[in-house]
Amino acid sequence: MIDNNRAQQLYEKLGFRKIGIIRDAYFDGRCGKFTDAMYMDLLKKDWDILKDKILK
């Protein structure tokens, strides 16, 4: 969810990067309207570099 800042911060600390926003991606029953979705990814080559730092 685009409004879940705590999750986004955690993913970014783990090496994920924001790759795009899908507008009006799903219906959010909490507020009764369509909401944007944030897409993030982590490439394997980036994970291979980061995992050594995380596992130390």
N, C-alpha and C positions, 0 to 999 in steps of 0.2 A: 504494500500500500504506500502511496506517495506520502501520506501523513505520518508514517511510522519512522520518525527520525532516529529513535534509539536503535532500531534494527539496522537502518542504513549506516549509522556510525560504526556499529559493530562489524558489519560486512566490509566497510572501507578499511577498518583496522586489520582485517584478515586478508586484505589485498584485492578485494572486489572493486570494480570500477563501474561507475554509472555509464550505461551505453544508450539510454533513451527513455523517453516517456511516451506511453500510449494514452492518448486523450480519451476520456470517457470509456475506459476499458471494461469496467464492470459496475454493476449496481450495488451501491453501499447501503445496506439496510439500516445502518446506524444513523445516517442522515437523510435517507430517502431520495438520493439522487445518484446519477452516474458520476464516477470518480476516476481520476487518472491513475495509472500504474507506472511505477518506476522499474525499469529493467536494469539489472546489474550482471556482470559476468566476471569470471576469473579463468584466464587461459592456463592450460597445463604448463606452458613454459614459465609463466609468472609464478604459478604455485611451486614448481620445482625450485625456484630461487628463494621463495618466501618460507617454504616449509622448514628449511634448515634453521632459519632465524627463530621460528615459532617453537620448534622442538628442542632448542637449546635451553 
